[in-house]
């Protein structure tokens, strides 16, 4: 899976599972605000990531993610590391 495919999959589940307007999904957007995340939503997001990409997510990993680009980079890095 390449970077473009990962980003497309992330955007798809943001729209489908979190009901985010596609136009709001831009790399510089604030992740928490854009997804309107509360603590239960973070649990849902962890589950969706694990189902879509096959790696475990630690809740503390989200502390360093501010923008959607940070989120993309995190998932891309995890997927690439898992495939090495």
Backbone as ProteinMPNN parsed JSONL, in Angstrom:
{"seq_chain_A": "XXXXXXXXXXXXXXXXXXXXXXXXXXXXXXXXXXXXXXXXXXXXXXXXXXXXXXXXXXXXXXXXXXXXXXXXXXXXXXXXXXXX", "coords_chain_A": {"N_chain_A": [[0.852, -1.174, 0.0], [0.674, 2.138, -0.947], [1.59, 5.613, -0.15], [-0.393, 7.359, -1.157], [-2.621, 5.671, -1.388], [-3.002, 5.008, 1.292], [-3.662, 7.522, 2.393], [-6.019, 8.042, 0.95], [-7.631, 5.968, 1.944], [-7.76, 6.662, 4.662], [-9.073, 9.169, 4.451], [-11.508, 8.266, 3.412], [-12.603, 6.729, 5.553], [-12.851, 8.742, 7.415], [-14.87, 10.303, 6.324], [-16.979, 8.419, 6.052], [-17.198, 7.008, 8.59], [-16.919, 8.955, 10.57], [-18.353, 11.053, 9.733], [-17.361, 13.4, 8.501], [-17.138, 16.308, 6.542], [-15.999, 16.044, 3.277], [-14.615, 18.173, 2.133], [-13.505, 19.382, 4.332], [-11.344, 17.938, 5.039], [-8.26, 18.494, 5.05], [-4.683, 18.677, 4.896], [-3.606, 20.568, 6.763], [-5.572, 20.977, 8.63], [-6.926, 20.944, 11.935], [-6.826, 17.997, 13.717], [-8.428, 16.997, 15.91], [-10.498, 18.908, 16.066], [-11.573, 18.862, 13.441], [-12.471, 16.221, 13.171], [-14.169, 16.273, 15.265], [-13.672, 15.086, 17.781], [-14.236, 13.265, 20.758], [-13.471, 11.611, 23.869], [-14.531, 9.012, 23.575], [-14.75, 8.842, 20.822], [-12.088, 8.715, 20.093], [-11.479, 6.113, 20.823], [-13.068, 4.74, 18.985], [-11.747, 5.588, 16.675], [-9.239, 4.384, 17.0], [-9.977, 1.685, 16.771], [-10.921, 1.639, 14.102], [-8.57, 2.293, 12.717], [-6.961, 0.082, 13.388], [-8.455, -1.973, 12.195], [-8.377, -1.248, 9.485], [-5.666, -1.01, 8.841], [-4.145, -2.861, 10.228], [-2.402, -2.659, 12.484], [-1.487, -2.125, 15.922], [-2.598, 0.546, 17.961], [-1.485, 2.919, 20.259], [-3.068, 4.75, 22.781], [-1.658, 7.012, 23.724], [-0.191, 7.775, 21.533], [-1.709, 9.563, 20.107], [-1.321, 11.983, 21.313], [0.716, 13.42, 20.145], [-0.268, 14.115, 17.726], [-1.464, 16.699, 15.919], [-2.393, 17.953, 13.562], [-4.197, 16.91, 10.583], [-2.325, 16.087, 8.752], [-0.279, 15.223, 10.468], [-1.515, 12.954, 11.439], [-1.818, 11.438, 9.068], [0.946, 11.058, 8.528], [1.719, 9.558, 10.752], [0.219, 7.131, 10.418], [1.155, 6.307, 7.897], [3.896, 5.939, 8.474], [3.732, 3.841, 10.381], [2.568, 1.793, 8.808], [4.519, 1.486, 6.805], [6.708, 0.729, 8.401], [5.769, -1.679, 9.415], [5.82, -3.233, 7.169], [8.447, -3.741, 6.644]], "CA_chain_A": [[0.0, 0.0, 0.0], [1.502, 3.336, -1.013], [1.127, 6.756, 0.636], [-1.653, 7.869, -1.709], [-3.683, 4.725, -1.017], [-3.227, 5.153, 2.734], [-4.388, 8.781, 2.599], [-7.377, 7.859, 0.428], [-8.377, 5.115, 2.878], [-8.018, 7.48, 5.854], [-10.122, 10.136, 4.114], [-12.775, 7.536, 3.244], [-13.238, 6.403, 6.835], [-13.234, 9.991, 8.085], [-16.163, 10.692, 5.76], [-17.993, 7.4, 6.319], [-17.368, 6.638, 9.992], [-16.942, 10.117, 11.457], [-19.252, 12.024, 9.095], [-16.639, 14.644, 8.23], [-17.289, 16.786, 5.177], [-14.769, 15.785, 2.537], [-13.912, 19.438, 1.914], [-12.837, 19.767, 5.578], [-10.176, 17.08, 5.239], [-7.06, 19.066, 4.438], [-3.547, 18.349, 5.759], [-3.332, 21.535, 7.826], [-6.714, 21.06, 9.546], [-6.763, 20.382, 13.273], [-7.413, 16.654, 13.73], [-9.488, 16.882, 16.917], [-11.609, 19.778, 15.688], [-12.162, 18.396, 12.185], [-13.215, 14.985, 13.427], [-15.042, 16.522, 16.411], [-13.383, 13.923, 18.613], [-14.23, 13.225, 22.211], [-12.691, 10.445, 24.295], [-15.094, 7.793, 22.983], [-14.406, 8.849, 19.399], [-10.705, 8.245, 19.953], [-11.546, 4.646, 20.866], [-13.576, 4.338, 17.666], [-10.692, 5.839, 15.698], [-8.242, 3.323, 17.193], [-10.54, 0.456, 16.197], [-10.949, 1.794, 12.649], [-7.181, 2.207, 12.243], [-6.52, -1.307, 13.513], [-9.169, -2.775, 11.196], [-7.975, -0.868, 8.13], [-4.232, -1.051, 8.572], [-3.566, -4.044, 10.849], [-1.404, -2.46, 13.547], [-2.034, -1.654, 17.19], [-2.405, 1.963, 18.244], [-1.49, 3.264, 21.681], [-3.761, 6.043, 22.955], [-0.721, 8.13, 23.9], [0.296, 8.192, 20.215], [-2.522, 10.687, 19.637], [-0.893, 13.227, 21.96], [1.615, 14.151, 19.255], [-0.963, 14.413, 16.467], [-2.226, 17.944, 15.972], [-3.065, 18.162, 12.279], [-4.514, 15.715, 9.801], [-1.047, 15.639, 8.182], [0.383, 14.436, 11.51], [-2.215, 11.669, 11.461], [-1.374, 10.736, 7.861], [2.347, 10.669, 8.696], [1.747, 8.489, 11.753], [-0.269, 5.891, 9.819], [2.112, 5.933, 6.831], [5.095, 5.42, 9.13], [3.407, 2.543, 10.964], [2.356, 0.83, 7.732], [5.82, 1.236, 6.184], [7.527, 0.003, 9.366], [5.241, -3.042, 9.524], [6.121, -3.953, 5.923], [9.903, -3.865, 6.459]], "C_chain_A": [[0.902, 1.243, 0.0], [0.86, 4.499, -0.235], [-0.215, 7.281, 0.153], [-2.822, 6.968, -1.315], [-4.015, 4.823, 0.467], [-4.052, 6.408, 3.011], [-5.823, 8.661, 2.104], [-8.226, 7.019, 1.379], [-8.719, 5.88, 4.152], [-9.154, 8.463, 5.578], [-11.475, 9.452, 4.003], [-13.4, 7.21, 4.593], [-13.556, 7.639, 7.658], [-14.628, 10.427, 7.622], [-17.249, 9.705, 6.192], [-18.254, 7.181, 7.803], [-17.506, 7.823, 10.936], [-17.747, 11.276, 10.889], [-18.613, 13.4, 8.916], [-16.897, 15.026, 6.777], [-15.955, 16.599, 4.459], [-13.938, 17.059, 2.337], [-13.149, 19.904, 3.164], [-11.551, 18.987, 5.813], [-9.009, 17.621, 4.416], [-5.897, 18.846, 5.409], [-3.313, 19.297, 6.929], [-4.458, 21.655, 8.852], [-6.377, 20.401, 10.882], [-7.524, 19.054, 13.346], [-8.603, 16.562, 14.678], [-10.715, 17.693, 16.538], [-12.33, 19.26, 14.446], [-13.003, 17.149, 12.392], [-14.214, 15.134, 14.572], [-14.914, 15.373, 17.412], [-13.554, 14.196, 20.096], [-13.531, 11.927, 22.602], [-13.228, 9.136, 23.716], [-14.783, 7.704, 21.497], [-12.975, 8.388, 19.163], [-10.657, 6.719, 19.982], [-12.039, 4.118, 19.53], [-12.498, 4.497, 16.598], [-9.6, 4.771, 15.792], [-8.722, 2.031, 16.543], [-10.519, 0.516, 14.671], [-9.544, 1.685, 12.064], [-6.713, 0.758, 12.269], [-7.189, -2.201, 12.472], [-8.663, -2.499, 9.78], [-6.507, -1.114, 7.821], [-3.489, -2.172, 9.296], [-2.446, -3.812, 11.843], [-2.104, -1.887, 14.775], [-1.665, -0.194, 17.412], [-2.444, 2.161, 19.756], [-2.178, 4.621, 21.821], [-2.81, 7.221, 23.094], [-0.121, 8.604, 22.576], [-0.465, 9.412, 19.699], [-2.083, 12.022, 20.234], [0.008, 14.062, 21.059], [0.959, 14.551, 17.937], [-1.827, 15.658, 16.634], [-3.048, 18.105, 14.692], [-3.408, 16.834, 11.607], [-3.242, 15.192, 9.14], [-0.259, 14.815, 9.202], [-0.213, 13.03, 11.57], [-1.818, 10.828, 10.249], [0.037, 10.187, 8.059], [2.482, 9.506, 9.675], [1.351, 7.151, 11.127], [0.695, 5.406, 8.737], [3.364, 5.306, 7.444], [4.851, 4.029, 9.704], [3.247, 1.467, 9.903], [3.697, 0.481, 7.084], [6.724, 0.438, 7.109], [7.079, -1.449, 9.48], [5.605, -3.884, 8.303], [7.616, -4.129, 5.677], [10.366, -5.234, 6.89]], "O_chain_A": [[1.785, 1.376, 0.848], [-0.257, 4.384, 0.269], [-1.08, 7.613, 0.962], [-3.891, 7.458, -0.95], [-5.181, 4.731, 0.853], [-5.021, 6.368, 3.77], [-6.747, 9.128, 2.769], [-9.4, 7.318, 1.597], [-9.83, 5.766, 4.669], [-10.087, 8.579, 6.373], [-12.483, 9.999, 4.451], [-14.604, 7.392, 4.77], [-14.44, 7.598, 8.514], [-15.454, 10.861, 8.425], [-18.317, 10.115, 6.646], [-19.407, 7.168, 8.232], [-18.14, 7.711, 11.986], [-17.814, 12.35, 11.487], [-19.247, 14.429, 9.15], [-16.876, 14.173, 5.889], [-14.904, 16.96, 4.988], [-12.708, 17.018, 2.37], [-12.245, 20.732, 3.059], [-10.759, 19.338, 6.687], [-8.808, 17.254, 3.258], [-6.106, 18.829, 6.622], [-2.862, 18.862, 7.988], [-4.308, 22.367, 9.845], [-5.633, 19.421, 10.935], [-8.722, 19.002, 13.068], [-9.673, 16.098, 14.286], [-11.843, 17.22, 16.674], [-13.56, 19.225, 14.409], [-14.106, 17.032, 11.858], [-15.012, 14.231, 14.824], [-15.905, 14.773, 17.83], [-13.089, 15.207, 20.622], [-13.045, 11.21, 21.727], [-12.445, 8.241, 23.398], [-14.575, 6.611, 20.97], [-12.681, 7.746, 18.155], [-9.883, 6.106, 19.247], [-11.488, 3.153, 19.0], [-12.352, 3.643, 15.723], [-9.094, 4.31, 14.769], [-7.961, 1.361, 15.846], [-10.137, -0.457, 14.02], [-9.352, 1.051, 11.026], [-6.14, 0.263, 11.298], [-6.546, -3.097, 11.926], [-8.539, -3.42, 8.972], [-6.144, -1.394, 6.679], [-2.317, -2.411, 9.009], [-1.609, -4.695, 12.03], [-3.157, -1.257, 14.681], [-0.559, 0.239, 17.088], [-3.322, 1.638, 20.441], [-1.893, 5.541, 21.054], [-3.118, 8.32, 22.631], [0.402, 9.715, 22.501], [0.083, 10.207, 18.935], [-2.439, 13.079, 19.713], [0.059, 15.284, 21.198], [1.567, 15.248, 17.125], [-2.795, 15.663, 17.395], [-4.251, 18.361, 14.742], [-2.951, 15.772, 12.03], [-3.088, 13.981, 8.98], [0.362, 13.815, 8.84], [0.507, 12.045, 11.734], [-1.515, 9.643, 10.386], [0.301, 9.013, 7.797], [3.266, 8.584, 9.452], [2.058, 6.155, 11.284], [1.012, 4.218, 8.676], [3.832, 4.265, 6.983], [5.678, 3.134, 9.53], [3.734, 0.35, 10.074], [3.98, -0.692, 6.841], [7.442, -0.449, 6.646], [7.908, -2.348, 9.625], [5.689, -5.108, 8.394], [8.014, -4.614, 4.618], [11.557, -5.536, 6.813]]}, "name": "protein", "num_of_chains": 1, "seq": "XXXXXXXXXXXXXXXXXXXXXXXXXXXXXXXXXXXXXXXXXXXXXXXXXXXXXXXXXXXXXXXXXXXXXXXXXXXXXXXXXXXX"}
